Amino acid sequence: MPTAVLTKGMFSGFRTAQRVHQSVLSKPERRVLIWAAKRIPMWINSDHLTMLGFAAQIGTGVCYGLSRSSQFWLGAAIFCLALNWVGDSLDGTLARVRDSQRPRYGFYVDHILDSIGSVALMAGLALSGYMNPWVSTGLLVLFLLLSIQSYLATYTLGEFHMSFFRFGPTELRVLLAIGNLALFRWPYVLHGHRLFDIGGLIGIFGMSAMFGFSTAKNIRRLYVEEPVR
């Protein structure tokens, strides 16, 4: 059987999952993204924006690593976070505005690059001296667990949740940027503890709660919707 025919048969029933995005900034962010997407030159496409977002996330990790020698790189990391938001948030919006979506390709590429970029970002934080490597490792593990949970829910429930407890990627970028600015004045707080260690431990606790709650909720829903016959 020709490969093209096999591929068509294998994925003829593919269904795009419903996007669920209920973060604090989602509504104003959506309006800004649609406004921007309508004004982007035609020679720029979604792939260009995806690669911009990926390169900027890698750049953020590099800037954090270099910040060990100079605080200048904390400011550069904020710039990279802004570029990451532009690329990572606009690529899908641009495809929808231009009606040029490739659901399977876009979903796979976007999220595998997000995973790689997150490893780079957390590695940079571990090398920065502003966060204990064990704290950054814990954050990375929880991020990847939440990602796996989200992807499994996308496949089994047909819903792709882009935020948890009204907190999503944009809110995380804003929090990191504010934290970077705070580091210029308060790298240590509460009797000599690193600011980013305290923030990271709070993040680990919050992400653990998100993961546990979402996993239990989805298991219960699937159990009810798919009873033993």
C-alpha positions as CSV (number, residue, x, y, z in Angstrom):
1,M,0.0,0.0,0.0
2,P,1.5,3.4,-0.9
3,T,2.6,5.5,2.1
4,A,0.4,8.4,1.2
5,V,-2.8,6.2,1.2
6,L,-1.7,4.6,4.5
7,T,-1.2,7.9,6.1
8,K,-4.5,9.3,4.9
9,G,-6.3,6.2,6.3
10,M,-4.5,6.3,9.6
11,F,-5.4,9.9,10.4
12,S,-8.7,10.5,8.5
13,G,-10.5,10.5,11.9
14,F,-8.2,13.0,13.6
15,R,-10.1,15.5,15.7
16,T,-8.7,18.8,16.9
17,A,-9.0,19.1,20.7
18,Q,-11.0,22.0,22.3
19,R,-8.6,24.7,23.6
20,V,-9.4,25.6,27.2
21,H,-7.6,28.8,28.3
22,Q,-8.9,30.5,31.4
23,S,-5.8,32.2,32.8
24,V,-5.9,35.7,34.4
25,L,-4.5,37.5,31.4
26,S,-6.1,35.3,28.7
27,K,-8.9,37.6,27.5
28,P,-6.8,40.8,27.0
29,E,-4.0,38.7,25.7
30,R,-6.2,37.1,23.0
31,R,-7.4,40.6,21.8
32,V,-3.8,41.8,21.5
33,L,-2.7,38.7,19.7
34,I,-5.5,38.8,17.1
35,W,-4.8,42.5,16.6
36,A,-1.1,41.8,16.0
37,A,-1.7,38.7,13.8
38,K,-3.8,40.7,11.4
39,R,-0.9,43.2,10.9
40,I,2.0,40.8,10.5
41,P,3.5,40.9,6.9
42,M,2.6,37.9,4.7
43,W,6.2,36.9,4.3
44,I,6.2,36.0,8.0
45,N,4.5,32.7,8.8
46,S,3.7,30.6,11.9
47,D,6.9,28.5,11.5
48,H,9.0,31.7,11.7
49,L,7.3,32.7,15.0
50,T,7.6,29.2,16.4
51,M,11.4,29.3,15.8
52,L,11.6,32.8,17.3
53,G,9.8,31.6,20.4
54,F,12.1,28.6,20.7
55,A,15.3,30.6,20.1
56,A,14.2,33.1,22.7
57,Q,13.5,30.5,25.3
58,I,17.0,29.0,24.7
59,G,18.3,32.5,24.9
60,T,16.6,33.0,28.3
61,G,18.4,30.0,29.7
62,V,21.7,31.2,28.3
63,C,21.2,34.7,29.9
64,Y,20.4,33.1,33.2
65,G,23.6,31.1,33.0
66,L,25.6,34.2,32.2
67,S,24.0,36.2,34.9
68,R,26.3,34.5,37.4
69,S,29.0,36.9,36.2
70,S,27.0,40.0,35.6
71,Q,23.5,41.2,36.5
72,F,23.2,42.8,33.0
73,W,22.2,39.4,31.8
74,L,19.1,39.4,34.0
75,G,17.8,42.3,31.9
76,A,18.7,40.5,28.8
77,A,16.7,37.5,30.0
78,I,13.6,39.8,30.4
79,F,14.0,40.8,26.7
80,C,14.3,37.1,25.7
81,L,11.2,36.3,27.7
82,A,9.3,39.0,25.8
83,L,10.5,37.6,22.5
84,N,9.5,34.1,23.6
85,W,6.0,35.4,24.4
86,V,5.7,37.0,20.9
87,G,6.8,33.8,19.1
88,D,5.2,31.2,21.3
89,S,1.8,33.0,21.6
90,L,1.5,34.4,18.1
91,D,2.3,31.4,16.0
92,G,-1.0,29.6,16.6
93,T,-3.0,32.8,16.5
94,L,-1.5,33.7,13.1
95,A,-2.4,30.3,11.7
96,R,-6.0,30.6,12.9
97,V,-6.4,34.2,11.6
98,R,-5.0,33.2,8.2
99,D,-6.9,29.9,8.2
100,S,-3.7,28.0,7.6
101,Q,-3.7,25.6,10.5
102,R,-1.9,22.3,10.6
103,P,-3.3,20.8,13.8
104,R,-1.1,17.7,14.2
105,Y,2.1,19.3,12.9
106,G,1.6,22.5,15.0
107,F,0.7,20.7,18.2
108,Y,3.7,18.3,18.0
109,V,6.3,20.9,17.0
110,D,5.1,23.6,19.4
111,H,5.2,21.4,22.4
112,I,8.3,19.3,21.8
113,L,10.2,22.6,21.3
114,D,8.5,24.0,24.5
115,S,9.8,20.9,26.4
116,I,13.4,21.4,25.1
117,G,13.3,25.1,25.8
118,S,12.1,24.5,29.4
119,V,15.1,22.2,30.0
120,A,17.4,25.0,28.7
121,L,15.7,27.6,30.8
122,M,15.9,25.6,34.0
123,A,19.5,24.6,33.3
124,G,20.3,28.3,33.0
125,L,18.6,29.0,36.4
126,A,20.6,26.1,38.0
127,L,23.8,27.6,36.7
128,S,23.0,31.2,37.6
129,G,23.7,31.1,41.3
130,Y,20.4,32.7,42.0
131,M,18.6,29.3,42.4
132,N,19.6,26.0,44.0
133,P,20.1,23.4,41.3
134,W,17.8,21.0,43.2
135,V,15.0,23.6,43.2
136,S,15.3,24.2,39.5
137,T,15.3,20.5,38.9
138,G,12.1,20.1,40.9
139,L,10.5,22.9,38.9
140,L,11.5,21.2,35.7
141,V,10.1,17.8,36.8
142,L,6.8,19.3,37.8
143,F,6.6,21.3,34.6
144,L,7.1,18.1,32.5
145,L,4.6,16.2,34.6
146,L,2.0,18.9,34.1
147,S,2.8,18.8,30.4
148,I,2.4,15.1,30.2
149,Q,-0.9,15.3,32.1
150,S,-2.1,18.0,29.7
151,Y,-1.2,16.0,26.6
152,L,-2.8,12.8,27.9
153,A,-6.0,14.8,28.7
154,T,-5.9,16.2,25.1
155,Y,-5.8,12.7,23.7
156,T,-8.3,11.0,26.1
157,L,-10.8,13.9,26.7
158,G,-10.4,16.0,23.6
159,E,-9.6,19.1,25.7
160,F,-6.3,20.9,25.7
161,H,-5.9,22.9,28.9
162,M,-3.5,25.8,28.5
163,S,-3.7,27.0,32.1
164,F,-4.1,25.6,35.6
165,F,-5.8,27.4,38.4
166,R,-6.0,30.5,36.1
167,F,-2.2,30.5,35.8
168,G,-0.6,29.9,32.4
169,P,2.6,30.5,30.4
170,T,2.1,34.3,30.1
171,E,1.6,34.7,33.8
172,L,4.8,32.6,34.4
173,R,6.8,34.9,32.0
174,V,5.5,38.0,33.8
175,L,6.4,36.5,37.2
176,L,9.9,35.6,36.0
177,A,10.4,39.1,34.6
178,I,9.3,40.7,37.9
179,G,11.6,38.3,39.8
180,N,14.5,39.3,37.6
181,L,13.9,43.0,38.4
182,A,13.7,42.2,42.1
183,L,17.0,40.3,42.0
184,F,18.8,43.6,41.2
185,R,18.0,44.8,44.7
186,W,17.0,41.7,46.8
187,P,18.9,38.6,45.6
188,Y,18.6,37.4,49.3
189,V,15.6,37.7,51.6
190,L,14.4,36.3,54.9
191,H,17.7,36.1,56.7
192,G,19.9,35.2,53.8
193,H,17.7,32.8,51.7
194,R,17.9,33.2,48.0
195,L,14.8,35.0,46.6
196,F,14.5,32.6,43.6
197,D,14.8,29.6,46.0
198,I,11.8,30.7,48.0
199,G,9.9,31.5,44.8
200,G,10.9,28.2,43.3
201,L,9.7,26.2,46.4
202,I,6.4,28.0,46.3
203,G,6.2,27.1,42.6
204,I,6.9,23.5,43.3
205,F,4.2,23.4,45.9
206,G,1.7,25.1,43.6
207,M,2.5,22.9,40.6
208,S,2.3,19.8,42.7
209,A,-1.2,20.8,43.8
210,M,-2.2,21.5,40.2
211,F,-0.8,18.2,39.1
212,G,-2.6,16.2,41.8
213,F,-5.9,18.0,41.4
214,S,-6.0,17.8,37.6
215,T,-4.9,14.1,37.6
216,A,-7.5,13.1,40.2
217,K,-10.2,15.1,38.3
218,N,-9.4,13.5,35.0
219,I,-9.2,10.0,36.3
220,R,-12.6,10.4,38.0
221,R,-14.1,11.8,34.8
222,L,-12.8,9.0,32.6
223,Y,-13.9,6.4,35.1
224,V,-17.5,7.8,35.0
225,E,-17.5,8.3,31.2
226,E,-16.1,4.8,30.5
227,P,-17.7,2.3,32.9
228,V,-16.9,-1.4,32.8
229,R,-19.5,-3.3,30.7
